[in-house]
Amino acid sequence: MADDVKGRPSIQGQDRVGYDLSLIYRLKVMFSAFWNSRVRGRVLVLSTALIAIILATAYATVILNQWNAPFYDSISRRDLPGFFHQLKIFAAIAGMLLLLNVIQAWLNQMTALYMREGLTRDLVDQWLQRKRALRLASSGLIGVNPDQRLHEDARNLAESTTGLVIGLVQSTILLVSFIGVLWELSSGFVFHFGTHSFSIPGYMVWAAIFYAASASVLSQLVGRKLVKLNADRFSKEAELRFALMHANENIPAITAARGEENERGRINSDISAVLTVIKRVAMANVNLTWVSAGYGWLVVVIPIIVAAPAYFSGGLTFGQLMMSVGAFNQVNTALRWYVSNFGPIAEWRATLMRVTDFRQALTTMGDDVDLKEMIAYERSAPGTLTLDNVRIAAKIDEQIDQCGGFRVRETSVTIKAGEKVMINGDHNVNRKLLFLALSELWPCGGGKIGLPPADDMLFVPQSAYIPGGTLREALAFPEPAETYSNEDVEAALEKAGLHNLIARLDTRARWDKLLDSDEQRAIGFARLLLVRPRWMVFDEVLEGMEPEWQATMMKVLTSMPESTMIYIGRSEAYVDAFQPRVLHLEALAAKPEAKVVAKVPNVRAPAL
């Protein structure tokens, strides 16, 4: 794995980005993210209240343990009035503990809620930084299924971190509280062997420590594989979830191609992969159960066995014996917290690994791709766009001149404001990469591109992005819905041939599902009428449209003669309307010795 000290993903494909990071470093990364989050204050206040409640609960638990001695002594004496008196005391203690438990449960839930809010918002903020999401998609497996890390992994990490930290704090406080009680009780343990008598300071404490330590060591040996297995499980679950979502979104195409059987086979393969890793996790948990359950049953008799010599020699009353047993169990429970939570800790570490790897990949992702040769970008003279010996690489490769691609045949091009241009050429070239290169999202290649101010340019992809929400929000994207007046929005829809949608402007729906492909492209043209940019770059947006729709879209474009238009692709309608200047693309053959280091997946063009 080619990562640096901070786990920065290299351009080379990797299966486990950042897996070599230490647990301490991962915790530092997440603590830094928390400390800079907006929820820090609320979480700190809730945490302070939680510690106070846990301290009060520990104190009440110590009082309850001390209650054991007089209660069981009253039973051994058959003292009925004393028995009922102790029951009244128990009711008061138990009522207080119940109230504290309810308050703690509420604080637990609120802390987990705010932890999730802070973590999820932080990850989304990092992910949707300019160009990061698109660049992440080309970074190997770390960029696969980011929705899983942003949703499920963030939720699991926030909830498990809250639960485990609270459990650890509670166990530590109980341990400190009851070790003193158990040590004091151990002072009365006198052992008699013949004519000799002796005592062992802290006898019950050492017995509890030995018992819990042996369980911890065995659990570590038996369950250490769970961290890796759970990480693999989360990864396979994400792949299955993506396969199901992808199939659901493309059901019409699958059905039309009679591809149900083929798709079922693909999904069943993903299901088999998930089930295989779940079986391995299940067997690891079964093996761990031998230890955890075995020690859990032994604890029923172990404290009595440990205290039995002192009891049978007359050094303890029955009530003191039961008090010792209760204190032993509290100390053992606190010490065995790690044992009892080994499975959850393994899952927590696996989730922490996935979330920190994802966040680290985002935060260490610079603006520049580390390539031997790249396209040079600059701001051109006012009112011009220049292309100087531009060639586009088909893949990301350290040896950029070996990975094929294509070039603009015209070596020196100046496009002036108001001009209409069409760029086409060889059928074998991926023209979408030129569209991405002009939008500064694909720097792989060579030559120089001079661009007008970014605010003057609007890039129109072949498939317009239709966000969820109202149609008004979709038209205004990425600006707020209130950016454009109602009159302008309605006029734009009317001119773009979408007059039937005017009455549904404020209807919330999945418009990407309700509108057909031509209507979705028309949404993009309606947005052009609202924005009226000085420079427009189109990516084959007219190809495949019905003639009636093409005619309508050309009316939209001809109503903006002052705008510069660069059409990448082939469109007779565009040629007939504007008689544009034509530039040509020609393929570059890849050299035989080319060695591909990492391929970039088929990325979707940036949203309109």
SULWOPE-V852631 format. One record per residue. N is the residue number from 1. PSI is psi in whole degrees, -180 to 180 (none if undefined). D_FIRST is the distance of its C-alpha to the first C-alpha in whole Angstrom. Layout:
# SULWOPE-V852631
N_PSI_D_FIRST / N_PSI_D_FIRST
This chain:
# SULWOPE-V852631
1_128_0 / 2_72_4 / 3_152_6 / 4_-170_9 / 5_-33_12 / 6_7_13 / 7_25_10 / 8_128_11 / 9_133_9 / 10_175_9 / 11_-15_11 / 12_143_9 / 13_142_9 / 14_148_6 / 15_-32_8 / 16_76_8 / 17_126_7 / 18_10_9 / 19_-16_9 / 20_-2_9 / 21_142_12 / 22_159_15 / 23_-39_18 / 24_-43_20 / 25_-41_18 / 26_-42_18 / 27_-37_22 / 28_-42_22 / 29_-47_20 / 30_-35_23 / 31_-39_26 / 32_-41_26 / 33_-42_25 / 34_-44_28 / 35_-27_30 / 36_4_30 / 37_166_31 / 38_-15_35 / 39_4_35 / 40_-48_35 / 41_-46_39 / 42_-41_39 / 43_-39_37 / 44_-40_38 / 45_-46_42 / 46_-38_41 / 47_-40_39 / 48_-44_42 / 49_-38_44 / 50_-44_42 / 51_-40_42 / 52_-43_46 / 53_-41_46 / 54_-40_44 / 55_-44_46 / 56_-39_49 / 57_-41_48 / 58_-43_48 / 59_-45_51 / 60_-33_53 / 61_-38_51 / 62_-43_52 / 63_-40_56 / 64_-39_55 / 65_-39_54 / 66_-28_57 / 67_-24_60 / 68_-41_59 / 69_-56_61 / 70_-31_64 / 71_-51_64 / 72_-29_63 / 73_-37_66 / 74_-35_68 / 75_-45_67 / 76_-28_68 / 77_-6_72 / 78_42_72 / 79_94_73 / 80_-47_73 / 81_-42_74 / 82_-36_71 / 83_-49_69 / 84_-35_69 / 85_-43_69 / 86_-32_65 / 87_-36_65 / 88_-42_66 / 89_-41_63 / 90_-42_60 / 91_-41_61 / 92_-45_61 / 93_-46_58 / 94_-39_56 / 95_-42_57 / 96_-43_55 / 97_-38_52 / 98_-46_52 / 99_-43_52 / 100_-39_50 / 101_-40_47 / 102_-45_48 / 103_-42_47 / 104_-39_44 / 105_-42_43 / 106_-45_44 / 107_-38_42 / 108_-49_39 / 109_-42_39 / 110_-38_40 / 111_-44_37 / 112_-38_34 / 113_-50_36 / 114_-32_35 / 115_-43_32 / 116_-41_31 / 117_-48_32 / 118_-45_31 / 119_-46_27 / 120_-43_28 / 121_-38_29 / 122_-46_27 / 123_-43_24 / 124_-41_26 / 125_-42_27 / 126_-40_24 / 127_-41_23 / 128_25_26 / 129_154_26 / 130_122_27 / 131_-10_24 / 132_-45_21 / 133_-42_22 / 134_-41_22 / 135_-35_19 / 136_-35_17 / 137_-21_18 / 138_13_16 / 139_20_13 / 140_-154_12 / 141_-20_12 / 142_-23_13 / 143_5_16 / 144_134_17 / 145_57_20 / 146_-24_21 / 147_-33_24 / 148_-43_23 / 149_-35_21 / 150_-27_24 / 151_-75_27 / 152_-47_26 / 153_-41_23 / 154_-42_25 / 155_-48_28 / 156_-43_27 / 157_-43_25 / 158_-47_28 / 159_-43_31 / 160_-37_29 / 161_-45_28 / 162_-49_32 / 163_-43_33 / 164_-41_31 / 165_-44_32 / 166_-43_36 / 167_-40_36 / 168_-45_34 / 169_-45_37 / 170_-43_40 / 171_-38_39 / 172_-44_39 / 173_-42_42 / 174_-39_44 / 175_-48_43 / 176_-39_44 / 177_-44_47 / 178_-17_48 / 179_-41_47 / 180_-42_50 / 181_-46_52 / 182_-36_51 / 183_-43_51 / 184_-40_55 / 185_-34_56 / 186_-21_55 / 187_-22_57 / 188_1_60 / 189_103_58 / 190_126_61 / 191_136_61 / 192_124_64 / 193_103_64 / 194_-123_67 / 195_2_69 / 196_142_66 / 197_141_64 / 198_162_61 / 199_155_58 / 200_113_54 / 201_129_53 / 202_31_51 / 203_-50_51 / 204_-33_50 / 205_-47_47 / 206_-35_46 / 207_-42_46 / 208_-41_44 / 209_-44_41 / 210_-41_41 / 211_-47_41 / 212_-38_38 / 213_-41_36 / 214_-39_37 / 215_-39_36 / 216_-44_33 / 217_-46_31 / 218_-40_32 / 219_-40_30 / 220_-43_27 / 221_-41_27 / 222_-37_28 / 223_12_26 / 224_-20_23 / 225_-11_21 / 226_-31_22 / 227_-53_19 / 228_-41_17 / 229_-41_20 / 230_-36_21 / 231_-44_17 / 232_-38_17 / 233_-47_21 / 234_-39_21 / 235_-46_18 / 236_-38_21 / 237_-40_24 / 238_-40_22 / 239_-41_22 / 240_-43_25 / 241_-41_27 / 242_-42_26 / 243_-42_27 / 244_-44_30 / 245_-42_31 / 246_-43_30 / 247_-41_32 / 248_-39_35 / 249_-18_35 / 250_26_35 / 251_-44_38 / 252_-45_41 / 253_-40_39 / 254_-44_38 / 255_-43_41 / 256_-34_43 / 257_3_40 / 258_43_41 / 259_17_38 / 260_-42_38 / 261_-44_38 / 262_-45_34 / 263_-37_33 / 264_-39_34 / 265_-41_32 / 266_-46_29 / 267_-39_30 / 268_-33_31 / 269_-42_27 / 270_-38_25 / 271_-42_28 / 272_-39_28 / 273_-41_24 / 274_-46_25 / 275_-36_28 / 276_-47_26 / 277_-31_23 / 278_-38_26 / 279_-41_28 / 280_-40_25 / 281_-42_25 / 282_-43_29 / 283_-38_29 / 284_-39_27 / 285_-36_30 / 286_-45_33 / 287_-38_32 / 288_-32_31 / 289_-33_35 / 290_-40_36 / 291_-54_36 / 292_-46_36 / 293_-39_39 / 294_-49_41 / 295_-29_41 / 296_-40_42 / 297_-37_45 / 298_-29_46 / 299_-15_46 / 300_-37_49 / 301_-20_51 / 302_-49_49 / 303_-34_50 / 304_-41_54 / 305_-41_53 / 306_-40_52 / 307_-8_55 / 308_-44_58 / 309_-43_59 / 310_-35_60 / 311_-48_61 / 312_-19_63 / 313_-1_65 / 314_7_66 / 315_-12_64 / 316_144_63 / 317_171_64 / 318_-40_63 / 319_-41_62 / 320_-35_60 / 321_-48_58 / 322_-33_57 / 323_-41_56 / 324_-42_54 / 325_-44_52 / 326_-44_52 / 327_-40_50 / 328_-45_48 / 329_-39_47 / 330_-45_46 / 331_-43_44 / 332_-41_42 / 333_-43_41 / 334_-43_40 / 335_-32_38 / 336_13_37 / 337_-42_35 / 338_-39_32 / 339_-49_33 / 340_-25_34 / 341_20_31 / 342_-43_28 / 343_-53_28 / 344_-36_28 / 345_-40_26 / 346_-44_23 / 347_-40_23 / 348_-44_23 / 349_-37_20 / 350_-43_19 / 351_-42_20 / 352_-40_19 / 353_-47_16 / 354_-42_16 / 355_-44_18 / 356_-37_17 / 357_-44_13 / 358_-48_16 / 359_-39_18 / 360_-40_15 / 361_-36_14 / 362_-48_18 / 363_-25_19 / 364_5_16 / 365_108_17 / 366_176_19 / 367_-17_22 / 368_138_21 / 369_137_18 / 370_83_17 / 371_155_19 / 372_-40_21 / 373_136_24 / 374_162_25 / 375_134_28 / 376_128_30 / 377_144_32 / 378_164_35 / 379_123_38 / 380_175_41 / 381_153_44 / 382_132_46 / 383_19_47 / 384_157_45 / 385_129_41 / 386_145_40 / 387_116_38 / 388_105_38 / 389_47_36 / 390_130_34 / 391_145_31 / 392_128_28 / 393_141_25 / 394_-20_25 / 395_162_21 / 396_125_18 / 397_145_17 / 398_-37_17 / 399_88_20 / 400_-26_22 / 401_1_25 / 402_-1_24 / 403_22_23 / 404_-149_27 / 405_-145_28 / 406_171_32 / 407_162_34 / 408_120_37 / 409_-41_40 / 410_113_42 / 411_-28_40 / 412_111_42 / 413_134_43 / 414_119_44 / 415_123_45 / 416_159_48 / 417_136_48 / 418_-9_50 / 419_153_49 / 420_125_48 / 421_144_46 / 422_133_44 / 423_116_41 / 424_-163_40 / 425_-142_40 / 426_139_38 / 427_-22_38 / 428_-11_34 / 429_152_33 / 430_90_31 / 431_-22_33 / 432_-30_31 / 433_-32_29 / 434_-40_32 / 435_-45_33 / 436_-36_29 / 437_-42_29 / 438_-29_33 / 439_10_32 / 440_26_29 / 441_-8_26 / 442_86_25 / 443_10_25 / 444_112_23 / 445_-140_26 / 446_177_29 / 447_-165_32 / 448_137_34 / 449_123_35 / 450_123_37 / 451_146_38 / 452_175_40 / 453_139_40 / 454_-34_37 / 455_-17_40 / 456_-6_42 / 457_145_40 / 458_128_39 / 459_127_37 / 460_103_38 / 461_167_36 / 462_-39_37 / 463_111_36 / 464_143_37 / 465_125_36 / 466_101_38 / 467_159_37 / 468_152_39 / 469_-149_42 / 470_160_45 / 471_-33_46 / 472_-41_47 / 473_-37_43 / 474_-40_42 / 475_-36_44 / 476_-15_43 / 477_133_40 / 478_12_38 / 479_162_41 / 480_153_43 / 481_-31_45 / 482_4_48 / 483_-37_47 / 484_144_50 / 485_158_53 / 486_-37_55 / 487_-42_57 / 488_-40_54 / 489_-46_52 / 490_-40_55 / 491_-39_56 / 492_-43_52 / 493_-41_52 / 494_-47_55 / 495_-29_55 / 496_7_51 / 497_21_53 / 498_35_52 / 499_-26_56 / 500_-11_55 / 501_-5_52 / 502_-41_54 / 503_-13_56 / 504_22_52 / 505_-37_51 / 506_20_50 / 507_129_49 / 508_128_46 / 509_170_44 / 510_83_41 / 511_-26_43 / 512_-18_40 / 513_-32_41 / 514_-30_45 / 515_143_45 / 516_177_44 / 517_-40_42 / 518_-40_45 / 519_-36_46 / 520_-40_43 / 521_-36_43 / 522_-31_46 / 523_-41_45 / 524_-40_43 / 525_-34_46 / 526_-36_48 / 527_-34_45 / 528_-40_46 / 529_-29_49 / 530_-43_49 / 531_-41_46 / 532_63_48 / 533_159_45 / 534_-31_46 / 535_131_43 / 536_135_42 / 537_121_39 / 538_142_39 / 539_89_37 / 540_34_39 / 541_-23_41 / 542_-15_44 / 543_134_43 / 544_-4_44 / 545_151_46 / 546_146_50 / 547_-39_52 / 548_-41_54 / 549_-40_51 / 550_-43_50 / 551_-41_54 / 552_-42_53 / 553_-36_50 / 554_-33_52 / 555_-37_54 / 556_-46_52 / 557_-40_50 / 558_-16_54 / 559_-2_55 / 560_62_52 / 561_-24_54 / 562_-17_53 / 563_144_49 / 564_133_47 / 565_127_45 / 566_111_42 / 567_118_42 / 568_112_39 / 569_-165_40 / 570_123_43 / 571_113_46 / 572_-36_50 / 573_-41_51 / 574_-41_49 / 575_-46_51 / 576_-36_54 / 577_-37_54 / 578_-13_53 / 579_58_53 / 580_162_50 / 581_136_49 / 582_128_46 / 583_156_43 / 584_144_41 / 585_140_38 / 586_143_37 / 587_148_34 / 588_128_32 / 589_137_31 / 590_143_27 / 591_147_27 / 592_-32_27 / 593_8_24 / 594_135_22 / 595_111_18 / 596_125_17 / 597_-43_13 / 598_128_14 / 599_145_17 / 600_129_18 / 601_167_20 / 602_93_24 / 603_144_24 / 604_142_28 / 605_153_30 / 606_148_30 / 607_150_33 / 608_none_37
